[in-house]
Amino acid sequence: MKFETLNLTPAMHKNLNELGFVKMTEIQEQSLPYTLKGLDIIAQAKTGSGKTLAFGIPLLQKLNVKKFQPQALIMCPTRELADQVAVELRKIARFQHNIKILTLCGGSPMRPQIQSLYHGAHVIVGTPGRIQDHIGKNTLDLNMINTVVLDEADRMLDMGFIDVMEHILEHVPTKRQTMLFSATFGDDIDALSSKITNDPKMVKIEGAEENRNIKQVFYPTHKDQKFEALLKLLRTYNPESSIIFCNMKVLVKEVAEGLQDEGFDALDLHGDLEQIDRTETLLQFANRSCSVLVATDVAARGLDIDDVDVVINYDLPRDDESYVHRIGRTARAGKSGIALSLASKYELSKFPDADVKSLDDLDEDLSITIQASMTTLCISGGKKNKLRAGDILGTLCIAIGLNKEDVGKINLQDRHTYVAIKKSMFDKAFKGLQREKIKGRNFKVFRV
């Protein structure tokens, strides 16, 4: 079904069409007829299903832009997911001028957030802990909230946010629209929804937890042979991008360093990293400046990373739900993908229907060291400096002489901008940006 069948404003229709959103995904098709009427919903949908538009379109359409007070509150389990939701909402919000969307997450200083709240915002996207902090400091007024969204509610419950979420909702008017999205349903979700929703409509996407387009293969492996087995997998499948999951942070570091020693472009992602390091690691992986991401389950959910060719379970997760979420990082948006798992004989007994193959049957190419096609540079200017992607692209192509194909993703943040540059052209781009001005100004440039 197409978006044009919905009762949206002409400006919203025009913007969605310009963004390339023509046909609705299943979650959008099933939920929007309810949410556009202001009804509460409980929806089962996984990351990558298009749920941000499913809740974003109705909450943005009913904003009173003239009132610079928070009218919609979106809670997410992680800063990464909150940032991605905010980015997507800002695209949809182009249908009307002056819609302000503010993220409130831990890992960032409070003062700039307080200043932004003082100047007013229409939509708040954040993590429960930081939202509660602002409520405690009386810097966030939720009295005008008419829409509440809990994105990945099951994950927030797993992280122990139930009391925090309930405390936050005590400060929100009871007369509101509530939308709860969860990849899994259980007794805890039922208990939460019964407290916070009013006669909700149930939306369940068939196959929300299935992975039909993922080829899943298990390889029996002794614990002491895992790293050699991992190299064999990478040198056989030769993926352009892959995520390797380990259960422990110390092992993530060891595996990443081992792959680097073997000549692979690999980075590690885990909870001990500073927020800026986590952000830059994810940016490099998303923009093809890193080919192999070694991670704990922090990367398994809520991260909008497209086109991951292969997921490898270096360690099998401790529960079935985590396995589903891990391998769900590949085969997104209707594409196919591959999930490979190294497992002991005991672990294999838990997967009686698994496709089990021998490592000895792999056709390994010892010359392969998976290299990234891009390298990332950072410009010390961003949205607050009135920079746009077009300004940077223009300087790189017109003033410095790169081709458009030499420039990858341009990620604009408030004070910094990350740009992916083809490896062979990086030195030219780097030296050129040190020399040339952008919008008549000089900015410092760093290699990430």
C-alpha positions as CSV (number, residue, x, y, z in Angstrom):
1,M,0.0,0.0,0.0
2,K,1.3,3.5,-0.8
3,F,1.6,6.5,1.5
4,E,-0.7,8.5,-0.8
5,T,-3.6,6.4,0.4
6,L,-3.2,7.9,3.9
7,N,-4.9,11.1,5.2
8,L,-1.7,13.1,5.5
9,T,-1.2,16.8,4.9
10,P,-0.1,17.7,1.3
11,A,3.2,19.0,2.7
12,M,3.8,15.6,4.5
13,H,3.0,13.7,1.3
14,K,5.3,15.9,-0.7
15,N,8.2,15.4,1.7
16,L,7.8,11.6,2.0
17,N,7.8,11.4,-1.8
18,E,11.0,13.5,-2.0
19,L,12.6,11.2,0.6
20,G,11.7,8.2,-1.5
21,F,9.1,6.8,0.8
22,V,6.4,5.7,-1.6
23,K,5.3,2.2,-0.4
24,M,4.6,1.4,3.2
25,T,6.4,-1.4,5.1
26,E,4.2,-3.9,6.8
27,I,4.5,-2.2,10.2
28,Q,3.6,1.1,8.7
29,E,0.6,-0.3,6.8
30,Q,-0.8,-2.0,9.9
31,S,-0.2,0.7,12.5
32,L,-0.6,4.1,10.7
33,P,-4.4,3.8,10.2
34,Y,-4.6,3.5,14.1
35,T,-2.0,6.0,15.1
36,L,-3.2,8.7,12.7
37,K,-6.5,8.5,14.6
38,G,-4.7,9.1,17.9
39,L,-5.2,5.5,19.1
40,D,-2.8,3.7,21.4
41,I,-0.9,0.7,19.9
42,I,1.3,-2.1,21.0
43,A,3.3,-3.2,18.1
44,Q,5.8,-6.1,17.6
45,A,8.4,-5.0,15.1
46,K,12.2,-5.4,14.9
47,T,14.8,-2.8,14.1
48,G,14.9,-2.1,10.3
49,S,11.2,-2.6,9.8
50,G,10.3,1.0,9.4
51,K,8.8,1.7,12.8
52,T,10.3,5.2,13.1
53,L,8.0,6.4,10.3
54,A,5.2,4.4,11.9
55,F,5.3,6.5,15.0
56,G,7.0,9.6,13.6
57,I,4.5,10.6,11.0
58,P,1.5,10.8,13.4
59,L,3.3,12.6,16.2
60,L,4.9,15.2,13.9
61,Q,1.6,15.9,12.1
62,K,-0.2,16.9,15.3
63,L,2.5,19.1,16.7
64,N,1.6,22.7,17.4
65,V,4.8,24.3,16.0
66,K,3.9,27.7,17.5
67,K,4.3,26.3,21.0
68,F,7.9,25.7,21.8
69,Q,7.2,23.1,24.5
70,P,7.8,19.4,24.4
71,Q,4.7,17.7,22.9
72,A,6.1,14.3,22.1
73,L,8.4,12.0,24.2
74,I,10.3,9.1,22.7
75,M,12.2,6.8,25.0
76,C,14.9,4.5,23.6
77,P,17.2,2.0,25.4
78,T,20.5,3.4,24.0
79,R,22.0,6.7,22.9
80,E,22.8,5.2,19.5
81,L,19.2,4.3,18.9
82,A,18.0,7.7,20.2
83,D,20.4,9.5,17.8
84,Q,19.2,7.4,14.8
85,V,15.6,8.0,15.7
86,A,16.2,11.7,15.9
87,V,18.0,11.8,12.5
88,E,15.1,10.0,10.9
89,L,12.5,12.2,12.5
90,R,14.3,15.4,11.3
91,K,14.1,14.1,7.8
92,I,10.3,13.5,8.1
93,A,9.9,16.9,9.9
94,R,11.1,18.8,6.8
95,F,7.4,19.0,5.8
96,Q,7.1,22.0,8.1
97,H,9.6,24.7,9.2
98,N,10.9,25.2,12.7
99,I,10.2,21.8,14.2
100,K,12.8,21.3,16.9
101,I,13.8,17.7,17.9
102,L,16.1,17.4,20.9
103,T,18.0,14.3,22.1
104,L,18.6,13.9,25.8
105,C,21.0,11.0,26.5
106,G,23.7,10.1,29.0
107,G,27.3,10.3,27.9
108,S,26.8,14.0,27.0
109,P,27.2,17.0,29.3
110,M,24.0,18.2,31.0
111,R,24.6,22.0,30.5
112,P,24.1,22.2,26.7
113,Q,21.0,20.0,27.0
114,I,19.6,22.4,29.7
115,Q,20.3,25.4,27.4
116,S,18.6,23.7,24.5
117,L,15.6,22.9,26.7
118,Y,15.5,26.6,27.8
119,H,15.1,27.7,24.2
120,G,12.3,25.2,23.6
121,A,11.8,21.9,21.7
122,H,8.8,20.1,20.3
123,V,10.0,16.5,20.4
124,I,12.2,14.9,23.0
125,V,14.1,11.7,22.1
126,G,16.2,10.2,24.8
127,T,17.2,7.5,27.2
128,P,15.2,7.0,30.4
129,G,18.1,7.7,32.8
130,R,18.9,11.1,31.3
131,I,15.2,12.1,30.9
132,Q,14.7,11.3,34.6
133,D,17.8,13.4,35.5
134,H,16.2,16.4,33.8
135,I,12.9,15.9,35.5
136,G,14.8,15.8,38.8
137,K,16.5,19.1,38.0
138,N,13.2,20.7,36.9
139,T,14.8,21.4,33.5
140,L,12.2,19.3,31.5
141,D,8.5,20.1,31.6
142,L,6.3,17.3,30.3
143,N,2.9,18.8,31.0
144,M,2.2,19.4,27.3
145,I,3.2,15.9,26.1
146,N,0.4,14.4,24.0
147,T,2.3,11.5,22.5
148,V,4.6,8.9,24.2
149,V,6.6,6.3,22.3
150,L,8.5,3.5,23.9
151,D,10.9,2.2,21.3
152,E,12.4,-1.3,21.9
153,A,10.5,-1.5,25.1
154,D,11.6,-5.1,25.7
155,R,15.2,-3.9,25.7
156,M,14.5,-1.1,28.2
157,L,12.9,-3.7,30.5
158,D,15.9,-6.0,30.1
159,M,18.2,-3.1,31.1
160,G,16.2,-2.5,34.3
161,F,14.5,0.7,33.3
162,I,10.9,-0.3,34.4
163,D,10.9,1.9,37.5
164,V,12.5,4.8,35.7
165,M,10.0,4.7,32.9
166,E,7.0,4.5,35.2
167,H,8.4,7.5,37.2
168,I,8.8,9.5,34.0
169,L,5.3,8.7,32.9
170,E,3.9,10.0,36.2
171,H,5.0,13.4,34.9
172,V,3.1,13.0,31.6
173,P,-0.6,13.8,31.2
174,T,-2.7,10.7,31.3
175,K,-4.7,12.0,28.4
176,R,-2.2,11.2,25.6
177,Q,-1.5,8.8,22.8
178,T,0.9,5.9,23.7
179,M,2.8,3.8,21.2
180,L,4.8,0.8,22.5
181,F,7.1,-1.0,20.1
182,S,8.9,-4.2,21.0
183,A,10.7,-7.0,19.1
184,T,9.4,-9.6,21.5
185,F,6.2,-10.0,23.6
186,G,6.1,-11.4,27.1
187,D,4.5,-11.1,30.5
188,D,6.6,-8.1,31.4
189,I,5.5,-6.2,28.2
190,D,1.9,-7.1,29.0
191,A,2.2,-5.8,32.5
192,L,3.8,-2.6,31.3
193,S,1.3,-2.0,28.6
194,S,-1.6,-2.5,30.9
195,K,-0.3,0.3,33.1
196,I,0.5,2.9,30.4
197,T,-1.9,2.4,27.5
198,N,-5.6,2.9,27.0
199,D,-7.5,0.3,25.0
200,P,-4.5,-0.3,22.7
201,K,-4.7,-1.8,19.2
202,M,-2.4,-4.8,18.8
203,V,-0.1,-4.9,15.7
204,K,2.0,-7.9,15.1
205,I,4.1,-8.3,12.0
206,E,4.3,-11.9,10.9
207,G,7.9,-13.0,10.9
208,A,9.0,-10.1,13.1
209,E,11.3,-12.5,15.0
210,E,12.1,-14.7,12.0
211,N,15.1,-14.4,9.8
212,R,13.8,-15.9,6.5
213,N,16.5,-14.3,4.3
214,I,19.4,-15.4,6.4
215,K,21.5,-18.4,5.6
216,Q,22.5,-19.8,9.0
217,V,25.5,-22.2,9.3
218,F,27.1,-23.7,12.4
219,Y,30.7,-24.9,12.6
220,P,31.8,-27.3,15.3
221,T,34.8,-25.7,16.9
222,H,37.0,-26.4,19.9
223,K,37.5,-23.5,22.3
224,D,41.3,-23.3,21.7
225,Q,40.8,-23.2,17.9
226,K,38.3,-20.4,17.6
227,F,40.5,-17.7,16.4
228,E,42.0,-19.8,13.6
229,A,38.4,-20.9,12.7
230,L,37.4,-17.2,12.6
231,L,40.2,-16.4,10.2
232,K,39.1,-19.4,8.0
233,L,35.6,-18.1,7.9
234,L,36.6,-14.6,6.9
235,R,39.1,-15.8,4.3
236,T,36.5,-18.1,2.8
237,Y,33.4,-15.9,2.8
238,N,35.4,-12.7,2.2
239,P,32.5,-10.3,3.3
240,E,32.7,-6.6,2.5
241,S,31.3,-5.9,6.0
242,S,30.9,-8.2,9.0
243,I,30.0,-8.1,12.7
244,I,31.7,-10.6,15.0
245,F,29.9,-11.1,18.4
246,C,31.7,-12.1,21.6
247,N,30.2,-12.5,25.0
248,M,32.9,-10.7,27.0
249,K,34.5,-7.3,26.6
250,V,38.0,-8.6,27.1
251,L,37.5,-11.2,24.3
252,V,36.2,-8.4,22.0
253,K,39.5,-6.5,22.5
254,E,41.6,-9.7,22.0
255,V,39.8,-10.7,18.8
256,A,39.9,-7.2,17.3
257,E,43.7,-6.9,18.0
258,G,44.3,-10.3,16.6
259,L,42.5,-9.5,13.4
260,Q,44.4,-6.2,13.1
261,D,47.7,-8.1,13.5
262,E,46.6,-10.3,10.6
263,G,46.0,-7.3,8.4
264,F,42.3,-6.9,8.7
265,D,40.6,-3.4,9.1
266,A,38.9,-4.3,12.4
267,L,37.6,-2.2,15.3
268,D,36.1,-3.2,18.7
269,L,32.8,-2.0,20.2
270,H,31.9,-2.6,23.9
271,G,30.6,-0.9,27.0
272,D,34.0,0.2,28.3
273,L,34.6,2.6,25.4
274,E,34.0,6.3,25.9
275,Q,30.9,7.6,24.1
276,I,32.9,9.5,21.6
277,D,34.9,6.4,20.7
278,R,31.7,4.3,20.4
279,T,30.2,6.9,18.1
280,E,33.3,7.2,15.9
281,T,33.6,3.4,15.7
282,L,30.0,3.0,14.6
283,L,30.4,5.8,12.1
284,Q,33.5,4.2,10.6
285,F,31.7,0.9,10.2
286,A,28.6,2.4,8.7
287,N,30.5,4.5,6.2
288,R,32.8,1.6,5.1
289,S,35.9,2.9,6.8
290,C,36.0,-0.3,8.9
291,S,35.2,-3.7,7.4
292,V,35.0,-5.9,10.6
293,L,33.3,-4.8,13.8
294,V,34.0,-7.0,16.8
295,A,31.4,-6.3,19.5
296,T,29.5,-7.4,22.5
297,D,25.7,-7.4,22.5
298,V,25.7,-3.6,22.8
299,A,25.8,-3.7,18.9
300,A,23.1,-6.3,18.5
301,R,20.1,-4.1,19.0
302,G,19.0,-0.6,18.2
303,L,21.8,0.2,15.7
304,D,20.8,1.2,12.3
305,I,23.6,-0.3,10.3
306,D,22.7,-1.3,6.8
307,D,24.3,-3.8,4.4
308,V,26.0,-6.1,6.9
309,D,27.0,-9.1,4.7
310,V,27.9,-11.6,7.4
311,V,27.3,-11.9,11.2
312,I,29.6,-14.3,13.0
313,N,28.9,-15.6,16.5
314,Y,32.4,-16.1,17.9
315,D,30.6,-17.0,21.1
316,L,27.0,-18.2,21.0
317,P,24.8,-15.9,23.1
318,R,23.3,-17.1,26.3
319,D,19.6,-17.1,25.1
320,D,17.6,-17.6,22.0
321,E,16.3,-14.0,21.9
322,S,19.9,-12.6,21.8
323,Y,20.7,-15.0,18.9
324,V,17.7,-13.7,16.9
325,H,18.7,-10.0,17.5
326,R,22.4,-10.7,16.6
327,I,21.8,-12.4,13.3
328,G,19.1,-9.8,12.6
329,R,21.9,-7.3,11.9
330,T,22.2,-8.8,8.5
331,A,19.5,-9.3,5.8
332,R,17.8,-6.0,6.4
333,A,15.2,-4.3,4.2
334,G,14.4,-7.5,2.3
335,K,18.1,-8.3,1.5
336,S,19.7,-11.7,2.1
337,G,22.5,-12.3,4.6
338,I,24.7,-14.9,6.2
339,A,25.0,-15.9,9.9
340,L,27.9,-18.1,10.9
341,S,28.3,-19.6,14.4
342,L,31.3,-21.3,16.0
343,A,29.9,-23.8,18.5
344,S,30.9,-26.7,20.7
345,K,29.3,-30.1,20.4
346,Y,27.3,-29.3,23.6
347,E,26.1,-26.0,22.2
348,L,25.1,-27.6,18.9
349,S,22.7,-29.9,20.8
350,K,20.6,-26.9,21.5
351,F,20.1,-26.3,17.8
352,P,18.7,-29.7,16.6
353,D,17.7,-28.3,13.2
354,A,20.9,-26.4,12.5
355,D,22.8,-26.6,9.2
356,V,26.1,-28.0,10.5
357,K,29.2,-28.0,8.3
358,S,32.9,-28.8,8.8
359,L,35.6,-26.2,8.8
360,D,37.7,-28.6,6.8
361,D,35.3,-28.2,3.9
362,L,36.0,-24.4,3.6
363,D,37.9,-23.2,0.6
364,E,40.2,-20.7,2.4
365,D,42.1,-18.0,0.5
366,L,45.2,-17.3,2.7
367,S,45.9,-14.1,0.7
368,I,42.7,-12.4,1.9
369,T,43.0,-9.6,4.4
370,I,39.7,-7.7,4.4
371,Q,40.3,-4.0,3.9
372,A,37.9,-1.1,4.1
373,S,37.3,0.9,0.9
374,M,37.1,4.2,2.7
375,T,38.9,6.3,5.4
376,T,37.1,8.8,7.7
377,L,38.2,12.4,8.4
378,C,36.7,14.7,10.9
379,I,36.0,18.4,10.3
380,S,35.8,20.6,13.4
381,G,32.5,22.2,12.4
382,G,28.9,21.0,12.1
383,K,25.3,22.1,12.2
384,K,26.0,24.8,14.8
385,N,28.4,26.3,12.3
386,K,25.6,26.3,9.6
387,L,27.5,23.7,7.6
388,R,25.6,21.5,5.2
389,A,26.7,18.3,3.4
390,G,26.5,20.2,0.1
391,D,29.0,22.8,1.4
392,I,31.5,20.1,2.2
393,L,30.9,18.1,-1.0
394,G,31.3,21.2,-3.0
395,T,34.7,22.1,-1.5
396,L,36.0,18.6,-1.9
397,C,34.9,18.3,-5.6
398,I,35.2,21.8,-6.9
399,A,38.0,23.4,-4.9
400,I,40.1,20.3,-4.2
401,G,39.3,18.2,-7.3
402,L,37.8,15.0,-6.0
403,N,35.1,13.2,-8.0
404,K,31.7,12.7,-6.3
405,E,32.4,9.0,-6.3
406,D,35.4,9.5,-4.1
407,V,33.2,10.9,-1.3
408,G,31.1,8.5,0.8
409,K,28.8,9.3,3.7
410,I,28.8,12.7,5.3
411,N,27.6,12.7,8.9
412,L,26.8,16.1,10.2
413,Q,26.8,16.6,14.0
414,D,26.4,19.7,16.1
415,R,30.1,20.6,16.3
416,H,31.8,18.0,14.1
417,T,31.3,16.4,10.7
418,Y,32.6,13.0,9.7
419,V,33.3,12.4,6.0
420,A,34.2,9.0,4.4
421,I,36.8,9.4,1.6
422,K,38.0,6.7,-0.8
423,K,41.3,5.5,0.6
424,S,43.3,6.3,-2.6
425,M,42.1,9.9,-2.4
426,F,42.3,10.5,1.3
427,D,45.7,12.4,1.3
428,K,44.4,14.7,-1.4
429,A,41.2,15.4,0.5
430,F,42.9,15.8,3.8
431,K,45.6,18.2,2.6
432,G,43.0,20.1,0.5
433,L,40.7,20.7,3.5
434,Q,43.6,21.9,5.5
435,R,44.2,24.5,2.8
436,E,40.8,25.4,1.5
437,K,37.9,27.2,3.2
438,I,34.4,25.8,3.6
439,K,31.7,28.5,3.3
440,G,34.5,31.1,3.7
441,R,35.9,29.7,6.9
442,N,38.8,27.6,7.9
443,F,38.1,24.4,9.9
444,K,40.6,22.0,11.5
445,V,40.7,18.6,10.0
446,F,41.6,15.3,11.7
447,R,42.0,11.7,10.7
448,V,39.7,9.4,12.7
